[in-house]
Amino acid sequence: MNKELKVGDKVVVKVAKENREWGYNPCPDGVEGTITKFGEIAYGRVHNYGKKQGIYENKSWCDLKLDYGRVIHISTIHLDGKFSTMGGEFLRDLPETPFWEGDFVSCKEKEGTFQIISIDYNRIKETRDDGSPYPIYHISDNFTAGWYQAFSKEGLSLISRGDVWKLYNNEKLEFPDLKEEAEFFTRLGKTKEVRNPSNNLYSWTKDEVLKAIEDGIVHGFTMGGLFNSNRINTIWFEDEELGERVAKATLDGFSIA
């Protein structure tokens, strides 16, 4: 098992040969140092891999105080040993922003109404070369449009709040159909994938997954993957009432229920 790094750990620098060849030379190999701080990584309210939204430790990067006093910021892949980069601690809530994911906005540079599909919280304090705020808001026609353009808050104006803001501010949600409702909660990471009990893997046949829906251990499924368009991805909803409606609709669609 790979060792989990902690603040205060004593480590040795060992930069990969190819990185040295590309010009990355933070310090000589063999230099020892002490981890003083880890980097940070943000998980937004959508596409967050099921993690609670907020700012977490990023154990893939750390501040390392070398024994001769210099502090460097270095990827943990350049430390001698096998270390886990998982399990970063939750640090704090997301920063306040004028727009949230899902909000509808107008844009000074483009005509029409657009939707904020993601926010780059990791760069919220950064500026461009001219000193202007970094464009952290990604806008598109909608979440599934397949394109986005980045803007800073100065280039956008709020038209109306979206369902993400409404959910977290206890306002009523209304969806045109079950498909959009299910996609919304999937986008928010309010689901999990289910292992096939026959092999303990995330590998299913269509007959197996339909039987699992009948048996109540899966709510629904999608098909597709990076290299395999026929891969079955199972879905279990945190909101079991929603999950039961998805299960019924799925079985009805296959004329099984």
C-alpha positions as CSV (number, residue, x, y, z in Angstrom):
1,M,0.0,0.0,0.0
2,N,1.3,3.5,-0.9
3,K,2.1,5.7,2.1
4,E,-0.2,8.6,2.8
5,L,1.7,11.8,3.0
6,K,1.2,14.2,5.9
7,V,2.4,17.7,6.8
8,G,5.7,17.3,8.7
9,D,6.8,14.2,6.8
10,K,10.5,14.2,5.8
11,V,11.0,13.2,2.2
12,V,13.7,13.1,-0.5
13,V,13.5,14.8,-3.9
14,K,13.8,12.6,-7.0
15,V,12.7,14.3,-10.2
16,A,11.9,12.0,-13.1
17,K,14.6,11.9,-15.8
18,E,12.3,13.1,-18.6
19,N,11.2,16.1,-16.5
20,R,14.8,17.1,-16.0
21,E,15.4,16.8,-19.8
22,W,12.4,19.1,-20.4
23,G,14.0,21.7,-18.2
24,Y,12.3,21.1,-14.8
25,N,15.1,21.5,-12.2
26,P,13.6,22.6,-8.8
27,C,16.7,21.3,-6.9
28,P,19.2,18.4,-7.1
29,D,18.0,14.8,-6.6
30,G,18.7,13.5,-3.1
31,V,18.0,16.8,-1.3
32,E,15.8,16.2,1.8
33,G,13.0,18.4,2.9
34,T,9.9,18.6,5.1
35,I,6.4,19.0,3.9
36,T,4.9,22.2,5.3
37,K,1.7,22.5,3.3
38,F,-0.3,20.7,0.6
39,G,-1.9,22.4,-2.4
40,E,-5.6,23.0,-2.8
41,I,-8.2,21.7,-5.2
42,A,-11.9,22.8,-5.6
43,Y,-14.9,20.7,-6.3
44,G,-17.8,22.7,-7.6
45,R,-21.5,21.9,-7.3
46,V,-21.6,20.1,-10.6
47,H,-19.4,17.4,-12.2
48,N,-17.8,16.9,-8.7
49,Y,-17.4,13.1,-8.8
50,G,-19.8,12.8,-5.9
51,K,-17.7,14.8,-3.5
52,K,-19.2,17.5,-1.3
53,Q,-18.6,20.8,-2.9
54,G,-15.8,22.8,-1.4
55,I,-12.0,23.3,-1.1
56,Y,-9.9,20.3,-0.3
57,E,-6.2,19.5,0.3
58,N,-4.5,18.5,-3.0
59,K,-2.0,15.9,-2.0
60,S,-0.6,15.8,-5.5
61,W,1.2,19.0,-4.8
62,C,3.0,20.3,-1.7
63,D,5.2,23.1,-0.3
64,L,8.5,21.5,0.6
65,K,11.0,23.2,2.9
66,L,14.4,22.0,1.9
67,D,17.0,21.3,4.6
68,Y,19.0,24.3,3.5
69,G,16.0,26.6,4.0
70,R,14.6,27.2,0.5
71,V,10.8,26.4,0.0
72,I,9.7,24.9,-3.3
73,H,6.2,23.9,-4.6
74,I,6.6,20.5,-6.1
75,S,4.4,17.6,-7.4
76,T,4.5,14.6,-5.1
77,I,5.4,12.4,-8.1
78,H,8.9,14.0,-7.7
79,L,9.4,12.6,-4.2
80,D,11.4,9.4,-3.7
81,G,8.9,6.7,-2.8
82,K,5.3,5.6,-3.5
83,F,2.8,7.9,-2.0
84,S,-1.0,8.1,-2.0
85,T,-2.5,11.3,-3.4
86,M,-6.0,10.3,-2.2
87,G,-7.8,11.5,0.9
88,G,-7.2,15.2,1.0
89,E,-9.0,16.8,3.9
90,F,-12.0,19.1,3.4
91,L,-10.7,22.6,4.2
92,R,-13.6,25.0,3.7
93,D,-16.7,25.9,1.7
94,L,-16.6,27.3,-1.8
95,P,-16.0,31.0,-2.0
96,E,-18.9,33.4,-2.5
97,T,-19.4,34.2,-6.1
98,P,-22.0,36.4,-7.9
99,F,-23.0,33.5,-10.2
100,W,-23.5,29.8,-9.6
101,E,-23.4,26.8,-11.9
102,G,-26.7,26.6,-13.8
103,D,-27.5,30.3,-13.6
104,F,-28.7,32.1,-16.7
105,V,-26.7,35.1,-17.8
106,S,-26.3,37.7,-20.6
107,C,-22.9,38.5,-22.0
108,K,-21.5,41.8,-23.1
109,E,-19.7,40.2,-26.0
110,K,-22.4,37.9,-27.3
111,E,-26.1,38.2,-28.0
112,G,-28.5,35.8,-26.3
113,T,-29.1,34.0,-23.0
114,F,-26.4,31.6,-21.8
115,Q,-26.0,29.2,-18.9
116,I,-23.0,28.9,-16.6
117,I,-22.0,25.3,-16.9
118,S,-18.9,25.4,-14.6
119,I,-16.8,27.7,-12.5
120,D,-13.0,27.4,-12.2
121,Y,-12.7,28.0,-8.5
122,N,-9.1,27.0,-8.5
123,R,-8.2,30.2,-10.4
124,I,-10.6,32.6,-8.6
125,K,-7.8,34.7,-7.3
126,E,-5.7,34.8,-10.5
127,T,-5.4,37.6,-12.9
128,R,-4.5,37.8,-16.6
129,D,-1.3,39.4,-17.9
130,D,-3.0,42.8,-18.0
131,G,-4.1,42.6,-14.4
132,S,-7.8,41.9,-15.1
133,P,-9.6,39.1,-13.3
134,Y,-9.1,35.6,-14.7
135,P,-12.2,34.4,-16.7
136,I,-13.4,31.6,-14.4
137,Y,-17.1,31.4,-15.6
138,H,-17.7,29.0,-18.4
139,I,-20.8,29.7,-20.3
140,S,-22.7,27.8,-23.0
141,D,-26.1,27.3,-24.5
142,N,-26.8,24.6,-21.8
143,F,-24.9,21.8,-20.0
144,T,-25.0,19.4,-22.9
145,A,-24.2,21.8,-25.8
146,G,-20.6,20.6,-26.1
147,W,-18.9,24.0,-26.1
148,Y,-18.1,26.8,-23.7
149,Q,-16.4,30.2,-23.5
150,A,-14.8,31.6,-20.5
151,F,-15.6,35.1,-19.0
152,S,-14.9,37.0,-15.9
153,K,-17.7,38.4,-13.8
154,E,-17.3,41.8,-15.4
155,G,-18.5,40.4,-18.7
156,L,-21.7,38.9,-17.5
157,S,-25.0,39.9,-16.0
158,L,-27.4,37.7,-14.1
159,I,-30.8,37.1,-15.8
160,S,-32.2,34.4,-13.4
161,R,-31.0,31.8,-11.0
162,G,-30.8,28.2,-12.1
163,D,-31.8,25.0,-10.4
164,V,-28.5,24.5,-8.6
165,W,-28.9,27.8,-6.8
166,K,-32.6,27.0,-6.1
167,L,-31.8,23.6,-4.7
168,Y,-29.2,25.0,-2.2
169,N,-31.5,27.9,-1.3
170,N,-34.5,25.7,-0.6
171,E,-36.6,27.0,-3.6
172,K,-39.0,24.8,-5.5
173,L,-37.6,22.9,-8.4
174,E,-39.7,22.1,-11.4
175,F,-38.6,19.9,-14.3
176,P,-40.3,19.4,-17.7
177,D,-39.9,15.6,-17.5
178,L,-38.3,12.8,-15.6
179,K,-35.3,12.7,-17.9
180,E,-34.2,16.2,-17.1
181,E,-34.8,15.7,-13.4
182,A,-32.6,12.6,-13.4
183,E,-29.9,14.3,-15.4
184,F,-29.9,17.2,-13.0
185,F,-29.2,15.1,-9.9
186,T,-26.7,13.0,-11.8
187,R,-24.9,16.2,-12.8
188,L,-24.7,17.2,-9.1
189,G,-23.1,13.8,-8.2
190,K,-26.2,12.7,-6.2
191,T,-25.7,9.1,-7.6
192,K,-23.3,6.2,-7.3
193,E,-22.4,3.4,-9.6
194,V,-23.2,-0.2,-8.5
195,R,-21.1,-3.2,-8.7
196,N,-22.4,-6.4,-10.4
197,P,-22.9,-8.9,-7.5
198,S,-22.1,-11.7,-9.8
199,N,-18.5,-10.6,-10.4
200,N,-18.0,-7.6,-8.0
201,L,-17.1,-5.5,-11.0
202,Y,-18.7,-2.5,-12.7
203,S,-19.4,-4.8,-15.7
204,W,-22.9,-5.7,-16.7
205,T,-24.9,-7.2,-19.5
206,K,-28.2,-5.6,-20.4
207,D,-30.1,-8.6,-19.1
208,E,-28.2,-8.5,-15.8
209,V,-28.8,-4.8,-15.3
210,L,-32.6,-5.1,-16.1
211,K,-32.8,-7.9,-13.6
212,A,-31.0,-5.8,-11.0
213,I,-33.5,-3.0,-11.6
214,E,-36.3,-5.4,-11.0
215,D,-34.6,-6.6,-7.8
216,G,-34.2,-3.1,-6.5
217,I,-30.4,-2.9,-6.4
218,V,-30.1,-0.5,-9.4
219,H,-32.3,2.4,-10.4
220,G,-31.2,2.9,-14.0
221,F,-28.3,2.8,-16.4
222,T,-26.7,4.6,-19.3
223,M,-24.6,3.2,-22.1
224,G,-21.3,4.5,-23.4
225,G,-17.7,5.1,-22.4
226,L,-14.4,6.5,-23.6
227,F,-13.4,3.4,-25.5
228,N,-16.5,1.3,-25.4
229,S,-19.8,2.8,-26.6
230,N,-21.6,-0.4,-25.4
231,R,-20.4,-0.2,-21.8
232,I,-23.3,-0.2,-19.3
233,N,-23.0,2.4,-16.4
234,T,-25.4,1.7,-13.6
235,I,-27.0,4.4,-11.5
236,W,-28.3,4.5,-7.9
237,F,-29.9,7.8,-6.8
238,E,-29.4,9.2,-3.3
239,D,-33.0,10.3,-3.6
240,E,-34.6,6.8,-3.6
241,E,-38.1,8.2,-4.5
242,L,-36.6,9.7,-7.7
243,G,-34.7,6.4,-8.2
244,E,-37.9,4.4,-8.0
245,R,-39.5,6.5,-10.6
246,V,-36.5,6.1,-12.9
247,A,-36.5,2.4,-12.3
248,K,-40.2,2.1,-13.2
249,A,-39.7,4.2,-16.3
250,T,-36.7,2.1,-17.4
251,L,-38.6,-1.1,-17.0
252,D,-41.6,0.3,-18.7
253,G,-39.4,1.3,-21.6
254,F,-38.2,-2.3,-22.0
255,S,-41.8,-3.6,-21.4
256,I,-40.6,-5.5,-18.3
257,A,-42.6,-3.9,-15.5
